[in-house]
Structures are given as C-alpha cells and as structure tokens.
Amino acid sequence: MTDSAGAGADTRRPKNQTPFPKIRRVTPGAPLRWIAAGWRDFARAPAASAFYGAAFALMGWLIYLVFSHAYEYTSALTAGFLLVGPFVATGLYDISRRLARGETVALRPTLTAWKTNVGAFSLFALVLTVILLVWARASLVTFALFFSTGMPTLSGFLQRVVSLEHLDFVLTYLAVGLGFAAIVFAVSVVSVPMMLDRGTDTIVAALTSVRALADNPAPLIFWAALIVLLIGIGFATLFIGLVVTAPIVGHATWHAYRDLVAGDP
C-alpha cells in the first residue's frame, strides 16, 4: 500500500494501464469479519474512536430535537445523518490506517486527515450535500402529496405511519428513502477510504465503489443491513450506543475497503 505520489513524481500512466484498481470478490460472511476487525481497532484506540462516536451521538440528539419541533424534517435529517456519515468518519479510517501501519494513534492528526486529498474530499462532500438537499425536497413533496390539507399534527402523522389504511403513504415514503439510500451506499462503500489511502479523485473512487457493489452484491447488501442494525442499536439506546457502534462501523468500513480493493491502481 502506498500513499499519494510526491510532488515532482511522474504521474503519467502507460497507455494500457487503467486508473481503476481490481475488485476482489469476498465471501457472504466477510462483513462479520470486518465488524470484528472494527471492534479490535476500537479497542486499540478507544479514546480517539469514542470521540468520533460522541460526535455521531450529538448528531443523533440533533435529530431528536428536530423531531420534537418539526417532525416533517426528521426523515430528511436522519437520511442526512446516513449520507454524511462516510465523510465524517474519515478520522476513523485514518485511525485504522495508522493502526495497520503500526503507528501510534493520536486524535489530533486524524481530525485533518482529509487535507491529504482536499479536492476529492470537498467534491465528494458537495455531492453528498446535493443528494441530501434533493432528498429533503423529495421528502417534503411526498408529505405534500399525501397531506394536501396541510401538515398534520405529530399524532396524526404517527397514526398514518402505523395504520394499514395509509399503507400507500408508508410504502411511497420508504421507496423514496430507500432509493436515495441505495444511491449513496453504492457510491460510498469504499470511496472515502480509497480517497484517503490512495489520493484517488472523486470520480474514480465513486465508480470503484459502484464496481465493488456490482461484483459483490450479496456480501455488500448484508454489510448494509449490518450498518443499519448497528446504527439502529445506537438510536434505540437514546444515541448513547453510537459512541461505540458508529466507530465500529467506521473502522469496519476501512477493512471492507482493504478487503475489496486490490493493490494499487
């Protein structure tokens, strides 16, 4: 594994060399191995890892406050939580990278890990922001289609969610949300760790991520389910559990990248 080429290096590629790395095929149970490796990284650097976990927990409390005062934005904000997660977790990827190299881990250097490839990270963050904004608008449009007389009260909204009489609203809302989540998952499975580790540009990293999903659909769908489960546990524990579960997912994502993407491009 190598880092970005230094200044002055000849970055020209042979005509027969592609900028895209080879994708490995993994077993369906590979995500469990990634989770185990993520837990080991958390145990080896608990203080730095828990700092990022606490940041995710604070984001969870923000979602709760929004739900209390403007619940119609809650789903959009929750989606935003999942959308920007890969970018926020860059520090966790850097911790795992340092541990793999046998380096001493300190929190401060990981806070600015994105500076090693600021252009790619900035573009990726912009892409995620645009997706979040589009999803927020789609969320409100979905509400408007089913609540034509105005936004219902919180109790009225919850009644529609749990009532089979309004299954069309629930299914439509879930379909829209899953559509956006699938897009984000496809472009971010390995993209952010790859940009950090190899200095790859945003387009190559995102397309590599899509290829990884296309070549390993069953393991990565299982991986997505595990992410939802672990983050869901964090939410179910009044967000306190995110202090542990979010870093484990972040560290595990690094190991997923190392497992899925072979060698250097």
ZIHU-V287544 format. One record per residue. N is the residue number from 0. OMEGA is omega in degrees with one decimal (* if undefined). Layout:
BEGIN
n: <N N>
omega: <OMEGA OMEGA>
END
This chain:
BEGIN
n: <0 1 2 3 4 5 6 7 8 9 10 11 12 13 14 15 16 17 18 19 20 21 22 23 24 25 26 27 28 29 30 31 32 33 34 35 36 37 38 39 40 41 42 43 44 45 46 47 48 49 50 51 52 53 54 55 56 57 58 59 60 61 62 63 64 65 66 67 68 69 70 71 72 73 74 75 76 77 78 79 80 81 82 83 84 85 86 87 88 89 90 91 92 93 94 95 96 97 98 99 100 101 102 103 104 105 106 107 108 109 110 111 112 113 114 115 116 117 118 119 120 121 122 123 124 125 126 127 128 129 130 131 132 133 134 135 136 137 138 139 140 141 142 143 144 145 146 147 148 149 150 151 152 153 154 155 156 157 158 159 160 161 162 163 164 165 166 167 168 169 170 171 172 173 174 175 176 177 178 179 180 181 182 183 184 185 186 187 188 189 190 191 192 193 194 195 196 197 198 199 200 201 202 203 204 205 206 207 208 209 210 211 212 213 214 215 216 217 218 219 220 221 222 223 224 225 226 227 228 229 230 231 232 233 234 235 236 237 238 239 240 241 242 243 244 245 246 247 248 249 250 251 252 253 254 255 256 257 258 259 260 261 262 263 264>
omega: <179.5 177.8 -178.4 179.3 -178.5 -179.9 177.9 -179.9 179.0 -175.4 179.5 -178.7 171.8 -176.2 -177.0 -178.3 -179.7 176.9 -176.7 178.9 177.1 177.6 175.7 171.5 -177.9 -179.7 179.4 -178.9 -177.7 179.5 176.8 176.4 178.3 178.9 179.2 178.2 176.9 177.5 179.2 177.6 177.8 -178.7 -178.8 178.7 -172.3 -175.5 -179.1 -179.6 -178.5 176.5 178.7 176.0 178.5 177.5 177.0 179.0 177.3 175.4 177.7 178.3 176.3 177.4 180.0 -179.5 177.8 179.9 -178.1 -173.8 -179.8 -171.2 -178.4 177.8 -173.6 -178.6 178.8 -179.7 176.4 176.1 177.4 175.9 -179.1 -178.7 -175.7 -179.4 -179.5 179.8 179.8 -176.6 -179.5 178.4 177.8 177.0 -179.7 176.7 -179.9 178.1 179.3 177.8 179.3 179.3 -178.5 -178.8 174.0 -176.5 172.6 -176.0 -169.2 -179.0 -177.9 -178.8 -177.9 -179.2 -178.7 -177.2 -179.9 179.4 -169.3 -179.5 -178.9 179.4 -179.7 179.7 179.5 177.3 177.9 178.6 179.5 179.1 178.7 179.0 178.8 -179.3 178.0 178.7 178.6 178.3 178.5 178.5 -179.7 177.8 178.3 175.9 -176.8 -179.6 -175.6 178.1 -173.8 -179.4 -178.9 -179.5 -180.0 173.8 179.3 180.0 178.3 177.6 -179.5 178.7 178.6 -177.9 -175.5 -177.2 176.7 179.2 -178.3 -178.6 179.8 177.8 -177.8 -178.1 178.1 -178.7 178.6 -179.6 178.5 -179.7 179.8 177.9 178.5 -179.9 -180.0 178.6 -178.2 179.7 -177.5 -176.3 -174.7 -179.1 -179.0 -169.0 -176.4 174.8 179.8 178.0 178.5 -171.4 -172.0 -177.2 -177.9 176.4 -172.7 -175.6 179.9 -179.1 -178.8 179.6 175.7 178.4 178.6 178.3 178.9 178.2 -179.4 -178.9 -177.8 -174.3 -176.6 178.7 -175.6 170.9 174.7 178.3 177.9 179.0 178.6 177.4 179.0 179.9 -176.8 177.8 177.2 176.0 178.0 178.1 -175.9 179.9 -178.7 174.6 179.5 -179.8 179.2 178.3 179.0 -172.8 -179.3 176.0 178.4 177.6 179.5 178.3 -179.6 178.7 175.5 -179.2 174.5 177.8 -178.5 -179.8 -173.3 -174.3 -174.0 170.2 175.3 178.7 *>
END
